Amino acid sequence: MLALFPDTADAAGGELSLGGVPVSRLAAGHATPLVVLCAETLRARARAYRDAAPDALVAYSVKAFPNVAVLRELAALGLGADVSTLGELSFALAAGVPGERIVVHGNNKSDEELRAAAEAGARLVVLDAEDEVERAAAAGVTRVLVRVTPGIDADTHAAIRTAHAGSKFGLPPEAALRAIRAGRSAGLDVAGIHVHIGSQLLDTQTARSSVDWAAAFAVDCRAELGWTPAVLNVGGGLGIAHVAEERPPAIRDFVGALAGRIRHEWELLGLPLPSLVFEPGRSVVGPAGVTLYRVGVVKRASESTTWVAVDGGMSDNPRPALYGARLTAVLAERLDEEPAGPYTVCGKHCESGDVLVDRVSLPEPRRGDLLAVPATGAYTLAMASTYNAVPRPAAVLVEKGEARVIRRRETVAELLAHET
Ligand SMILES: Cc1ncc(COP(=O)(O)O)c(C=O)c1O
């Protein structure tokens, strides 16, 4: 039952605890909705990446959950940061991530962002458009990658697919070759290429084909430009289990399969082995997170549908409404009770699409119950809104029986403060 929850999840006495803190204590101390991150799980997953690719730069993809405390934890384990805006760069710098471990992305970087990347001494700026070559050089950027679009359709939702033909990200091969040539002429150190095919990948197949594609592209580079990539950035993408049917590969197996394939292909083609960059987001922070909600209205709407309304919803987790992401839930203080039937968990927002969990077996929910949704550390708060003028939730990091606030709950007064 707790397979989708963080490593430290426990069900003693029928109550969920995380990092040794019972959910009743978390809710009483910090209110709901509340994003709870397990420090041990976070670190274990970061270490798994580091151990699977000890020579690579592992740059945590800040977009998954931009949080200074999380970045500090990860930086202490040697991880870097992949940032795609000035804001994310500022978070990484605030956490003390050294510039030499920062990779700067963005499909529409402003001059200000390029200058900030240069000032931060970012290890790599990933060029995403041909006009970025001159603009990056003018901004003082020195070392770059070029993001290439292989035209591969990753087996994931269209909204999180990024390397298909016609993608807004990266450059098609011909344009990428031009950008590499232009970058070198402009005096940039064009260190290599970047390929990221999408997020929530549940097998290694597409990622491996992207590596094969990159190897073939490296051969084209050698033939056309007399240049081969010294750095290969394979992006992120490894999926996680949000529901029992999703069975992602382990981090070790995913990274091992990619690194092995790169070695094999590069040797086969007689290319000098590149140094690697991984940019995992979801697979680092996603499984470490659980969102706690308080149940309010329970409403039987039809023969087949009973709604369980919670005190958050699409404002703190837009993924189900945005692209049909599937989630599950438990009644966190009634884990030892038998299910009474299927229930559908909705939020409190003024949209019929504000559904968090479509049909989950629960004991009969009652007002005041705590409902926990696992695997919600990534792309939830990161994508949160204040729709319906609902302030965004707090986040806590739990470990050894203690909960530390790592992001304060927003208040209505703060929302009002923006009004004129
Ligand atoms: C360039 C790049 N790198 C890394 C990631 C992180 O992906 P994930 O969270 O699936 O690991 C993304 C997310 O889409 C991305 O666009």
The ligand as an SDF file (V2000), in Angstrom:
LIG
                    3D

 16 16  0  0  0  0  0  0  0  0999 V2000
   16.1380   20.4370  -20.7400 C   0  0  0  0  0  0  0  0  0  0  0  0
   15.5000   19.6660  -19.6700 C   0  0  0  0  0  0  0  0  0  0  0  0
   16.2870   18.9810  -18.8200 N   0  0  0  0  0  0  0  0  0  0  0  0
   15.7620   18.2840  -17.7990 C   0  0  0  0  0  0  0  0  0  0  0  0
   14.3970   18.2170  -17.6020 C   0  0  0  0  0  0  0  0  0  0  0  0
   13.8720   17.4480  -16.4350 C   0  0  0  0  0  0  0  0  0  0  0  0
   13.0900   16.3840  -16.8280 O   0  0  0  0  0  0  0  0  0  0  0  0
   12.5560   15.3370  -15.7620 P   0  0  0  0  0  0  0  0  0  0  0  0
   11.9020   16.0810  -14.6850 O   0  0  0  0  0  0  0  0  0  0  0  0
   11.6240   14.5000  -16.5350 O   0  0  0  0  0  0  0  0  0  0  0  0
   13.7390   14.5510  -15.2850 O   0  0  0  0  0  0  0  0  0  0  0  0
   13.5490   18.8990  -18.4690 C   0  0  0  0  0  0  0  0  0  0  0  0
   12.0920   18.8270  -18.2630 C   0  0  0  0  0  0  0  0  0  0  0  0
   11.2870   18.8420  -19.1210 O   0  0  0  0  0  0  0  0  0  0  0  0
   14.1210   19.6510  -19.5260 C   0  0  0  0  0  0  0  0  0  0  0  0
   13.3480   20.3180  -20.3740 O   0  0  0  0  0  0  0  0  0  0  0  0
  1  2  1  0
  2  3  1  0
  2 15  2  0
  3  4  2  0
  4  5  1  0
  5  6  1  0
  5 12  2  0
  6  7  1  0
  7  8  1  0
  8  9  2  0
  8 10  1  0
  8 11  1  0
 12 13  1  0
 12 15  1  0
 13 14  2  0
 15 16  1  0
M  END
$$$$
